[in-house]
Amino acid sequence: TTLYMPAASYTNTTWNTRNPTSLAIDASGMLTVPYTQAINIKLCDFTIQSDNSDGRVLYGIRASNVVSLEISNIEVFGIPVGNAVEINTILGNSSVHHCHIHDCGTAVTSYGTQPQMTGVEIDNNKVNGQYSRGTDIHDNSFTDVMFTGAVLAGYGCQTDAINAADGLSLRIHDNYARYVGEGIDVFAQDCNVHHNVLVDCYHAGVKLIHGASRNNVHGNTILRPGRAGIVLEGRSAETRDNIVHDNIIHDVNISGVWNSVSNAAFLVVSGGGTEANDNTIRGNKVTGGTNMDYVVRNEAGANNRYYDNEAESFLLLYS
C-alpha cells in the first residue's frame, strides 16, 4: 500500500503544524486534558510517498501519547522538510524498526528560517511534559536525507537520521545512515546508542548536545564524517557523564569541506554558555584522516577523561 502526499493537497508551509495539509498519518492518544493514552498501535508494511516539491513542511507519521507502539517496515520518501516519523511520549514495549527513510530534503531557502529534516524524531513535542521511556529504535536505514544547493550554502545541513530531542533510557542500535547531515543527534538521558553504522555524514556521526547526560555510546562505526566523528557540546544545558567507548571512526574530513575550521574524531565544544563536562572517551579506534586536524579537540568543558584510545599516525590532543 502506498499513501501519496501530492503537492496540490499537502500545502502546509508553517513549522510545527500538524493538520490535514501537513500530516499523512496521526496515530495519537489525546493531546489535551485528560490526556487519555492510545494503546497497542501497530503501523506496519506500507509506503508514504511525497511529491518532493520545495517550500512545504510535512510530517509522514505522528504517534504521540501511546502505550505499546510498533512502527515497522515503513518506507517514507520525498518529504522536503519536516519529519518522516515523529514519536512523542511513548511508553510500554514500543519500537520503530526495519523502516527505510530516503531521498528527503530541499535545495531552496524559502522557509524564512533554518529548515530541518529528520528521519525519526523523538520527544520534540512531549505530551503533558512526559518523556518517552525505553523506546527501541533499531535496524532502520536512512539514505540521502540531505540539503543541497542554496539551502546548504546558506544554512548548512540541519538533517538527522535520528534525533532524540528528549526521552529516557532509549535504545538506538543497529541502524544504518548514509548521506545525512548528522547520523544520531541526542539530547536525551540514560540512552544506549550502539552498533550503528553511520557513513558520509556531512557534520558528525553522533552528537551529544543540549543536556545529553549519562548516555552510553559504544560499538558504532563512523566512516568519512565531515567535521567530527562524535561531538559533545553543552549549548542549552550541561552535557555530562556520558561514556563514549569502543567506537571506530575512519577518515574524518576526507572530502576537505571542513579544512577552514577545526575538525576532529572527537570534538568537545562550547555553545551558549554551557559546556560538556565529566565525560569519558575511552577505548576508541581512529583510523585514516588525511585531512583530519585532531584526534581529540577539547575546546571547552572540564574533567573530561580520555584514555586507551588508539589512533593511526596522529598525536595531537588540543585542550
C-alpha positions, 0 to 999 in steps of 0.5 A: 500500500502506498499513501501519496502526499501530492503537492496540490493537497499537502500545502502546509508551509508553517513549522510545527503544524500538524493538520490535514495539509501537513500530516499523512498519518496521526496515530495519537492518544489525546493531546489535551486534558485528560490526556487519555493514552492510545494503546497497542498501535501497530503501523506496519508494511506500507509506503508514504510517498511525497511529491518532493516539491520545495517550500512545504513542511510535512510530517509522514507519521505522528504517534504521540501519547501511546502505550505499546507502539510498533512502527515497522517496515515503513518506507517514507520518501520525498518529504522536503522538510519536516519529519518522516516519523515523529514519536512523542511520549511513548511508553510500554514495549514500543519500537520503530524498526526495519523502516527505510527513510530516503531521498528527503530534503530541499535545495531552496531557502524559502522557509524564512528560517533554518529548515530541518529534516529528520528521519525519526524524531523523538520527544520534540513535542512531549505530551503533558511534559512526559518523556518517552521511556525505553523506546527501541529504535533499531535496524532502520536505514536512512539514505540521502536525507540531505540539503543541497544547493542554496539551502546548504550554502546558506544554512548548512545541513540541519538533517538527522537520521535520528534525533532524540530531542528528549526521552529516557533510557532509549535504545538506538542500535543497529541502524544504518545512515548514509548521506545525512547531515548528522547520523544520531543527534541526542539530547536525551538521558540514560540512552544506549546508542550502539552498533550503528553504522553511520557513513558520509555524514556531512557534520558528525556521526553522533552528537551529544548536545543540549543536556545529553547526560549519562548516555552510553555510546559504544560499538558504532562505526563512523566512516568519512564524517565531515567535521567530527566523528562524535561531538559533545557540546553543552549549548542549552544545558550541561552535557555530562557523564556520558561514556563514549567507548569502543567506537571506530571512526575512519577518515574524518574530513576526507572530502576537505569541506571542513579544512577552514575550521577545526575538525576532529574524531572527537570534538568537545565544544562550547555553545551558549554558555554551557559546556560538556563536562565529566565525560569519558572517551575511552577505548576508541579506534581512529583510523585514516584522516588525511585531512583530519586536524585532531584526534581529540579537540577539547575546546571547552568543558572540564574533567573530561577523561580520555584514555586507551584510545588508539589512533593511526599516525596522529598525536595531537590532543588540543585542550 
